[in-house]
Amino acid sequence: MNLPSLPPGMTVLERGWLSANNIVFAALAGDEPGAAVVDTGYVVHAAQTLALIESALQGQPLTRILNTHLHSDHCGGNAALQAAHPRVQTFIAPGQAEEVRRWDESALSYAPTGQDCPRFAINGLLQPGTLVRLAGRNWEIHGAPGHDPHSIILFEPHSRTLISADALWENGFGVVFPEIEGITAFDEVSATLDVIEGLKPELVVPGHGSVFADVSSALAVARRRLDGFVQSPARHASYAAKVLLKYKLLEWQQIGLAELAVWIRQTPYFGMLHRRYFAGQSAEQWLQDLVQSLVASGAARLQSDPGQSPLLLNC
């Protein structure tokens, strides 16, 4: 299937699952706001992110960083880009500006997930209902709560291109993090999918994965997945736990099971999930089940050497 062309000046840097995709906008002739990047990946990839963005801009100075939301895989490169481009301005979705200014790692989800994000500064907000100019075109800012209560998505109506962040992927959407904390948010996921359908995008740039054009199929997949989670919140809880564990394993590449058990005990979201949904199992049995599930799916593998603690390895 041939995809529609991206708007002029727009480059999508498709990353893996540890770093969200980076969307780079060159400054076109007469485009006063200058070059920009939407989302900056995870901290362990910061040097690579910097090199990729500089290559895409071909000597143009980066003037703006825009974050669709503040999960660590979307803003972990902010600090490195700010250090490399001292005059760059950073804009975030509204709702967590004060938490960023005082750098509250619990409120910003970094401590609860056991993930890392270097401290960065902000200059302004991306208010839903307003426009942001990128590569000579006006992009609409829309609120997209659900996966994250403060997330936004960006839509360019002339090309009908949507930057969907983690609100819509080709095969679903991101973990609904408020649900981990006991805050009802499945309805917000549904409402955001309705917003996307109403925009009628012809091309979607997701937070993870390849650019795609079959939006109706992606929405159908997302709604089926959501229906399953609504009918069985424990299914979502299990999915969330495996995603958080696999994400960290992508960073570590390997970890001993004893060390993993310590990290699980120290990471608040796992405690929340266990107490709320899996209290009938001991913490040790629950972790064993999580590991076995990752191994059975091919997402990880176990390695045991005589006389040594078993290792969980990334696949």
C-alpha positions in Angstrom: 0.0 0.0 0.0 1.4 3.4 -1.0 1.3 5.9 1.8 0.4 9.5 1.3 3.4 11.9 1.4 4.4 13.6 4.6 4.0 17.4 4.6 7.1 19.2 3.3 9.9 19.7 5.8 8.6 16.8 8.1 10.9 13.8 8.8 9.9 10.8 10.9 12.7 9.1 12.8 11.2 5.7 13.6 12.9 4.4 16.8 12.3 1.2 18.7 10.1 0.7 21.8 12.6 2.1 24.3 12.6 5.5 22.5 9.4 6.9 21.0 9.6 8.1 17.4 11.1 11.6 16.9 9.3 13.8 14.4 11.6 16.5 13.0 10.3 19.7 11.3 12.8 21.7 9.3 12.4 25.5 9.1 11.2 26.4 5.6 11.8 29.7 3.9 10.1 32.5 5.8 9.2 30.1 8.6 9.9 32.3 11.6 9.4 29.8 14.5 12.3 27.7 13.2 13.1 24.0 13.3 11.4 21.7 15.8 11.3 18.2 17.1 8.2 16.4 18.6 9.3 14.0 21.3 12.9 13.1 22.1 13.2 9.4 23.1 14.6 7.7 26.2 17.6 8.9 28.1 19.9 6.0 27.2 19.5 6.8 23.6 20.1 10.6 24.0 23.3 10.7 22.1 21.8 8.8 19.2 18.7 11.0 19.3 20.9 14.1 19.1 22.9 12.8 16.1 19.7 11.7 14.3 18.0 15.1 14.7 21.1 17.0 13.7 21.4 14.8 10.6 17.8 15.4 9.7 18.1 19.2 10.1 21.3 19.4 8.0 22.8 22.3 9.8 19.7 24.1 10.8 19.6 25.1 14.5 17.0 23.4 16.6 14.8 26.1 18.1 11.9 24.1 19.7 11.2 20.9 21.5 7.5 19.8 21.7 6.4 16.9 23.9 3.1 15.2 23.4 3.3 13.9 27.0 5.9 13.5 29.6 6.5 9.7 29.8 10.2 9.0 29.9 10.3 7.5 26.4 9.0 10.8 24.9 11.0 13.4 26.8 14.2 11.6 27.9 16.3 13.4 25.3 15.1 16.9 26.3 18.0 17.6 28.7 20.7 16.5 26.1 19.1 18.6 23.4 18.8 21.6 25.7 22.5 21.3 26.5 23.5 21.0 22.9 21.2 23.9 21.8 21.2 26.4 24.7 18.6 28.7 23.0 16.1 25.9 22.3 12.6 26.4 23.8 10.6 23.5 25.2 6.8 23.2 25.2 4.8 20.5 26.9 1.2 19.5 27.2 -0.6 21.4 30.0 -1.2 19.8 33.4 2.3 19.1 34.7 4.2 22.4 34.4 4.5 22.8 38.1 5.7 19.2 38.6 8.4 19.8 36.0 9.5 23.1 37.6 10.0 21.5 41.0 11.0 18.2 39.3 8.6 15.8 41.2 9.7 12.4 39.9 6.8 10.7 41.5 4.1 12.9 40.0 5.9 12.7 36.6 5.8 8.9 36.7 9.5 8.3 36.6 9.8 6.9 40.2 6.6 4.8 40.0 7.7 3.1 36.8 11.4 2.7 37.8 12.4 4.7 34.7 14.9 7.5 34.3 14.6 11.0 32.9 17.1 13.8 33.4 15.7 17.1 34.6 14.9 19.6 31.9 13.4 23.1 31.7 10.2 24.3 30.0 9.2 27.5 28.3 5.5 27.1 27.5 2.5 24.9 27.0 0.8 23.3 24.0 -2.8 24.2 24.8 -5.6 22.1 23.2 -7.7 24.2 20.9 -4.8 26.3 19.7 -2.3 26.0 16.8 1.4 25.4 16.5 3.3 26.3 13.4 5.7 23.6 12.1 7.5 23.6 8.8 5.3 26.4 7.4 2.0 24.7 8.3 -0.5 25.2 11.2 -1.0 22.1 13.3 -4.1 21.8 15.5 -3.5 20.8 19.1 -6.1 18.3 20.5 -6.3 16.9 24.0 -5.9 13.1 24.0 -6.4 11.8 27.6 -6.5 8.1 28.4 -3.0 6.6 28.1 -1.8 9.7 29.9 -4.3 12.3 31.3 -2.2 15.2 29.9 -1.4 13.9 26.5 -2.0 15.8 23.3 -2.0 14.9 19.6 -1.3 17.1 16.6 -3.3 17.3 13.4 -2.5 19.1 10.1 -5.8 19.5 8.2 -4.4 20.3 4.7 -2.5 17.0 4.4 -4.7 15.3 7.0 -1.7 14.1 8.9 -2.0 13.1 12.6 0.8 12.8 15.1 -1.0 10.4 17.5 1.6 9.8 20.2 0.5 6.7 22.2 -3.2 7.4 21.7 -3.3 5.2 18.6 -0.8 2.8 17.1 -1.4 0.6 14.1 -2.0 -2.3 16.5 -3.5 -0.7 19.6 -2.5 2.0 22.1 -0.4 2.5 25.1 -1.0 1.3 28.6 -3.7 3.3 30.3 -1.5 4.5 33.2 -4.3 6.1 35.3 -5.9 2.7 35.6 -2.8 1.4 37.4 -3.4 4.0 40.1 -7.1 3.1 40.4 -8.3 6.1 38.4 -11.0 5.3 35.8 -9.7 6.2 32.3 -11.0 3.6 29.8 -13.8 6.1 28.9 -11.2 8.7 28.1 -9.4 6.3 25.8 -12.7 5.7 24.0 -13.4 9.4 23.7 -9.9 10.1 22.3 -10.4 7.4 19.7 -13.6 9.1 18.8 -11.7 12.4 18.4 -9.2 10.8 16.1 -12.0 9.2 14.0 -13.7 12.6 13.7 -10.5 14.2 12.4 -10.5 11.7 9.5 -6.7 11.5 9.2 -5.3 10.0 6.1 -1.8 9.4 7.5 -0.9 8.6 11.1 2.5 9.1 12.7 2.3 7.0 15.9 4.5 7.3 19.0 5.9 3.8 18.3 6.0 1.8 15.1 5.7 2.8 11.4 3.7 5.5 9.8 0.4 4.0 8.6 -2.7 5.0 6.5 -5.3 2.3 7.3 -6.8 4.4 10.1 -10.1 2.6 10.2 -8.4 -0.8 10.8 -6.2 0.7 13.5 -9.2 2.2 15.2 -11.1 -1.1 15.0 -8.1 -2.9 16.6 -7.8 -0.3 19.3 -11.5 -0.5 20.1 -11.5 -4.3 20.3 -8.5 -4.1 22.7 -10.2 -1.5 24.8 -13.4 -3.6 25.0 -11.4 -6.5 26.3 -9.8 -4.3 29.0 -13.1 -2.8 30.0 -14.6 -6.3 30.4 -11.5 -7.5 32.3 -9.5 -4.8 34.0 -7.2 -7.6 35.3 -6.3 -8.3 31.7 -5.1 -4.7 31.3 -3.3 -4.9 34.6 -1.4 -8.0 33.4 -0.6 -6.3 30.1 0.6 -3.2 32.0 2.9 -5.2 34.3 4.4 -7.1 31.3 4.9 -3.9 29.3 6.7 -2.2 32.3 8.9 -5.2 32.8 9.7 -5.7 29.1 10.5 -2.0 28.8 13.0 -2.1 31.6 14.5 -5.3 30.2 15.1 -3.4 26.9 17.2 -1.0 28.8 19.1 -3.6 30.9 19.3 -6.3 28.2 19.8 -8.8 31.0 19.3 -9.1 34.7 19.5 -11.8 37.3 16.2 -13.0 38.7 17.2 -12.1 42.3 18.1 -8.6 41.3 14.9 -8.3 39.3 12.9 -9.3 42.4 14.5 -6.4 44.3 13.7 -3.9 41.6 10.1 -5.1 41.4 9.7 -4.6 45.2 11.1 -1.1 44.9 9.0 0.0 41.9 5.7 1.4 43.1 3.5 0.6 40.1 4.2 -3.1 40.5 3.1 -3.0 44.1 -0.1 -1.2 43.1 -0.8 -3.7 40.4 -0.2 -6.7 42.7 -2.3 -5.4 45.6 -5.2 -4.3 43.4 -5.4 -7.3 40.9 -3.2 -10.2 42.0 -3.2 -10.2 45.8 -4.3 -13.9 45.7 -0.8 -14.7 44.6 2.4 -14.2 46.5 4.6 -11.5 45.1 7.2 -14.2 44.3 4.7 -16.3 42.4 3.3 -13.3 40.5 6.8 -12.3 39.4 7.5 -15.9 38.3 4.3 -15.8 36.2 5.2 -12.5 34.6 8.6 -13.8 33.7 7.2 -17.1 32.3 4.7 -15.1 30.3 7.4 -13.0 28.7 9.4 -16.1 27.9 6.4 -18.0 26.5 5.6 -15.1 24.1 9.2 -14.9 22.9 9.8 -11.5 24.4 12.5 -12.7 26.7 14.5 -15.8 27.5 15.9 -17.4 30.6 19.5 -18.6 30.9 20.7 -20.8 33.7 24.3 -21.7 34.2 25.4 -24.2 36.9 26.2 -22.5 40.1 24.9 -19.1 39.0 21.7 -17.2 39.5 19.3 -17.5 36.5 19.4 -14.6 34.1 16.4 -13.0 32.3 17.6 -11.9 28.8 16.0 -9.6 26.3 15.2 -11.2 22.9 
